[in-house]
Amino acid sequence: MHTPSLESLTPMVMCSLSHLLAKELAALAAESQALKEILASSDSEGFAKRVFDKVYHTDIQRLRSMEDMWKTRKAPTPLKYDGVINQVDDLTTTMDTTPVEGSTLKDQRVWTLQETAQTFTDRYVLFWPMVRVPTLKGQSKEG
């Protein structure tokens, strides 16, 4: 199969490719900026919530916009931290649910969405201060 050279492409096609490339570069720049802003807030309260919302809401929404990915499988559902956490009044009461079906261990069970989100947050609060974060200059700083 013959691959056309760049010179043989019409100006309209080149313009379209240029436009698509510009859009992709702008999207990458926005993504990079969002990550920098989240990282810059690593010492502040709510950091884990911002990471959760970025990964489970913003990134999932972006993936859902790629319609070809979801033709043969179910698209993921975006989640917002506040919405997940506020679904239950008392998280400790949900932790006493029944074990996983077929499990021989009574403490082995599927976590609720709220428990998963709370554990995610708790682990960030606990472990993030121990992580060394590289800066743009290649040095590292305590996070």
C-alpha positions in Angstrom: 0.0 0.0 0.0 1.3 3.4 -1.0 1.6 6.0 1.8 1.1 9.5 0.5 3.8 12.0 1.1 3.2 15.3 3.0 3.7 17.2 -0.2 0.8 15.3 -1.8 -1.7 16.2 0.9 -4.1 19.0 0.0 -3.9 22.3 1.9 -7.3 21.5 3.5 -6.0 18.2 4.9 -2.9 19.9 6.2 -5.0 22.6 7.8 -7.2 19.9 9.5 -4.1 18.0 10.7 -2.6 21.3 12.0 -5.9 22.1 13.8 -6.1 18.7 15.4 -2.4 18.9 16.5 -3.0 22.3 18.0 -6.1 21.1 19.9 -4.1 18.1 21.2 -1.2 20.3 22.3 -3.6 22.6 24.1 -5.2 19.7 25.9 -1.8 18.4 27.0 -0.8 21.8 28.2 -4.1 22.1 30.2 -3.5 18.6 31.7 0.0 19.5 32.6 -1.1 22.7 34.3 -3.9 20.9 36.2 -1.3 18.4 37.5 1.1 21.2 38.6 -1.7 22.9 40.5 -2.7 19.8 42.3 0.9 19.0 43.2 1.5 22.6 44.3 -1.4 22.1 46.8 0.1 19.0 48.3 0.7 20.6 51.6 -2.8 21.9 52.0 -6.0 20.4 53.3 -8.1 18.8 50.7 -5.1 17.5 48.6 -6.4 13.9 48.6 -9.9 15.1 47.5 -8.4 17.1 44.6 -6.4 14.0 43.5 -9.5 11.8 43.8 -11.6 14.3 41.8 -8.9 14.6 39.1 -8.5 10.8 38.7 -12.1 9.6 39.2 -14.0 12.6 37.7 -12.0 14.8 35.4 -10.0 12.0 33.8 -13.0 9.7 33.5 -15.0 12.5 31.8 -12.2 12.9 29.3 -12.1 9.2 28.7 -15.9 9.0 28.2 -15.6 11.6 25.5 -13.6 9.1 23.4 -16.8 7.4 22.1 -15.0 4.7 20.1 -13.7 3.2 23.4 -17.2 2.5 24.6 -18.7 0.8 21.6 -18.2 -2.7 23.0 -18.0 -2.1 26.7 -19.7 0.0 29.3 -18.3 3.5 29.9 -17.0 4.3 33.4 -19.0 6.5 35.7 -17.3 9.7 36.8 -17.2 10.2 40.6 -16.9 13.3 42.7 -15.4 12.9 46.2 -18.1 14.9 48.0 -20.9 13.0 46.3 -19.4 9.6 47.2 -18.6 10.5 50.8 -21.9 12.2 51.5 -24.0 9.1 50.3 -23.7 7.6 53.8 -24.3 9.3 57.2 -22.2 7.0 59.3 -19.3 5.3 57.5 -18.5 3.0 60.5 -21.9 1.3 60.3 -21.4 0.3 56.6 -18.1 -1.4 57.6 -20.1 -4.2 59.3 -21.7 -5.6 56.1 -21.8 -9.2 55.2 -18.8 -11.1 53.8 -18.1 -11.7 50.1 -20.2 -14.5 48.8 -18.3 -17.8 48.8 -15.6 -16.4 51.1 -14.5 -18.6 54.0 -13.1 -15.6 55.9 -15.7 -13.6 57.7 -13.6 -10.4 57.5 -13.2 -10.7 53.7 -15.8 -8.6 51.9 -16.2 -6.1 49.1 -15.8 -2.5 50.3 -18.5 0.1 49.7 -17.7 3.0 47.4 -17.7 5.3 50.4 -15.2 3.1 52.3 -12.9 3.0 49.3 -13.0 6.8 48.9 -12.4 7.3 52.7 -9.5 4.9 52.7 -8.0 6.6 49.6 -8.1 9.9 51.5 -6.8 8.5 54.7 -3.8 6.9 53.0 -2.9 10.2 51.3 -3.0 12.1 54.5 -0.9 9.4 56.2 1.7 8.7 53.5 2.0 11.8 51.3 4.3 13.6 53.8 6.8 10.7 53.4 6.9 11.0 49.6 9.7 13.0 48.0 8.4 15.1 45.2 10.7 16.0 42.3 10.6 19.6 41.2 10.9 20.9 37.7 14.7 21.5 38.1 15.3 17.9 38.9 15.8 18.5 42.6 13.6 17.0 45.2 11.7 18.5 48.1 9.8 17.1 51.0 6.1 17.0 50.1 
